[in-house]
Amino acid sequence: FLRRLLENEVPEIYHGIVEIRAIAREPGARAKVAVMATQPGVDPVGACVGIKGVRIQAIVKELHDEKIDIIQWDPDPVVYISKAISPARVNGVFLSEAAGSHTATVVVMEDQLSLAIGRDGQNARLAAKLTGWRIDIKSVIEAATDALAKLQSDPELQTALPAAVENMPQIEEALAKKAENRPLT
């Protein structure tokens, strides 16, 4: 339904200049649409939104004020996933494709954590549906703590990453400061 509304409202989609790659939707609440341009020099997100948001607002109005996020599709899963988590700012995306399960760990600052997850996990759920990856969202502190624990428990990893082993005391000190709610510079 949303695909047809977009085709109707955005001539670039109708004519094939902009292609809809994926849609994830929770009707009545929020939708995420991944688009890409089939011709160079075309801004696919701008074409869908329209001047001053006029095109997307017509669709939002038709869907009774359902929020719609338009993101640019990217062949690189790291870039695509970080755009799918928007409006949150992403610090890093780390992919794991062990045993056929595509899992992406998305690292964000503490102040971006609730925005990345969304109300009742909606933003993360839609981003996972849109990208086809299982998405774990962690704060920088959680990610650093997990990485430190993994490094301490795996001697093979310690030999592979000697620079990280050298920095372990500094990282432990920073995490201890953060745990005591002391400011980090």
C-alpha positions in Angstrom: 0.0 0.0 0.0 2.8 2.4 1.0 4.7 1.5 -2.2 1.7 2.4 -4.4 1.2 5.7 -2.5 4.9 6.6 -3.1 4.6 5.7 -6.8 1.5 7.9 -7.0 3.0 10.9 -5.2 6.7 10.7 -6.4 7.1 10.8 -10.2 10.7 9.7 -9.9 9.6 6.4 -8.4 6.8 6.0 -11.0 9.3 6.6 -13.9 12.0 4.3 -12.3 14.6 7.0 -11.6 14.3 6.3 -7.9 13.8 2.7 -6.8 12.2 1.5 -3.5 14.6 -1.2 -2.2 12.8 -2.1 1.1 9.8 -1.1 3.2 9.3 -1.9 6.9 6.0 -0.7 8.4 3.9 -0.9 11.5 0.6 0.5 10.2 -0.7 3.5 12.0 2.6 4.1 13.9 5.8 4.3 11.8 7.3 3.2 8.5 10.9 3.1 7.1 11.5 3.1 3.4 14.9 2.5 1.8 15.3 4.1 -1.6 18.1 4.4 -4.2 18.7 6.3 -7.4 19.1 4.4 -10.7 20.7 7.4 -12.3 23.7 9.4 -11.2 23.1 12.9 -9.8 19.6 12.2 -8.4 19.0 12.5 -4.7 16.6 9.7 -3.9 15.7 10.9 -0.4 15.1 14.4 -1.6 12.9 13.3 -4.5 10.7 11.3 -2.1 10.5 14.1 0.5 9.9 16.9 -2.0 10.4 20.6 -1.6 9.6 21.6 2.0 8.4 18.0 2.6 5.4 18.4 0.4 5.4 15.0 -1.2 6.0 13.0 2.0 3.5 15.1 3.9 0.7 14.2 1.4 1.4 10.5 2.1 1.6 11.1 5.9 -1.7 12.8 5.8 -3.2 9.9 3.7 -2.0 7.5 6.4 -3.5 9.5 9.2 -0.2 11.0 10.5 1.9 7.8 10.4 5.6 8.7 10.7 7.6 7.8 7.6 11.4 7.7 7.6 13.0 7.8 4.1 16.6 6.5 4.1 19.1 6.0 1.3 19.8 2.3 0.6 23.5 1.4 0.4 25.1 -1.9 -0.7 27.5 -1.7 2.3 25.6 -3.2 5.2 27.5 -1.1 7.8 26.4 2.2 6.1 22.9 0.8 5.4 22.3 -0.3 9.0 23.6 3.0 10.5 21.2 4.9 8.2 18.3 2.6 9.1 18.8 3.3 12.8 18.3 7.0 12.1 17.3 9.5 13.6 19.9 8.3 16.2 23.6 9.1 15.5 25.6 5.8 15.3 29.2 5.6 16.5 29.9 2.2 14.9 28.3 -0.9 13.4 30.0 -4.3 13.8 28.9 -7.3 11.8 28.9 -10.9 12.7 27.9 -13.6 10.3 28.6 -16.7 12.4 26.5 -19.9 11.7 24.3 -18.2 9.0 22.9 -15.6 11.4 23.4 -12.0 10.3 23.9 -10.0 13.5 24.9 -6.3 13.6 26.0 -4.7 16.9 25.2 -1.0 16.7 27.1 1.2 19.1 25.7 4.6 20.1 26.5 7.2 22.8 24.4 7.0 26.0 22.3 10.0 25.0 21.3 8.3 21.7 20.4 4.9 23.2 16.7 5.5 23.8 16.4 7.2 20.4 18.1 4.3 18.6 15.9 1.7 20.3 12.7 3.8 19.9 9.4 3.6 21.9 8.9 -0.1 22.8 11.8 -1.0 20.6 10.0 0.1 17.5 12.9 1.9 15.8 15.2 -1.1 16.2 12.5 -3.5 15.1 11.8 -1.6 11.9 15.5 -1.2 11.2 16.0 -4.9 11.6 13.0 -5.7 9.3 14.2 -3.2 6.7 17.8 -4.4 6.6 17.3 -8.1 7.2 19.9 -8.2 10.0 19.4 -9.0 13.6 20.3 -5.7 15.4 21.7 -5.4 18.9 22.0 -1.8 20.1 24.6 -1.0 22.8 26.0 2.1 24.4 29.7 2.8 24.1 30.2 1.8 27.7 28.4 -1.5 27.3 30.4 -2.2 24.1 33.7 -1.3 25.8 32.9 -3.5 28.8 32.0 -6.5 26.5 35.1 -6.0 24.4 37.3 -5.8 27.5 35.8 -9.0 29.0 36.2 -10.8 25.7 39.8 -9.7 25.4 40.6 -10.7 29.0 39.1 -14.2 28.6 40.6 -15.1 25.2 44.4 -15.5 25.1 44.3 -16.1 21.4 42.7 -12.7 20.9 45.3 -11.1 23.2 48.2 -12.3 21.0 46.4 -11.1 17.9 45.8 -7.6 19.4 48.8 -6.6 21.4 48.0 -2.8 21.1 44.6 -3.4 22.7 46.2 -5.4 25.5 48.5 -2.4 26.2 45.5 -0.1 26.5 43.5 -2.4 28.8 44.5 -0.6 32.1 43.5 2.8 30.7 40.2 1.4 29.5 39.5 -0.2 32.8 40.3 3.1 34.6 37.9 5.0 32.3 35.1 2.4 32.8 35.6 2.6 36.6 35.3 6.4 36.4 32.1 6.1 34.4 30.7 3.6 36.9 31.3 6.1 39.7 29.6 8.8 37.5 32.8 10.8 37.4 33.3 12.9 34.2 35.4 11.5 31.4 37.6 13.8 29.3 
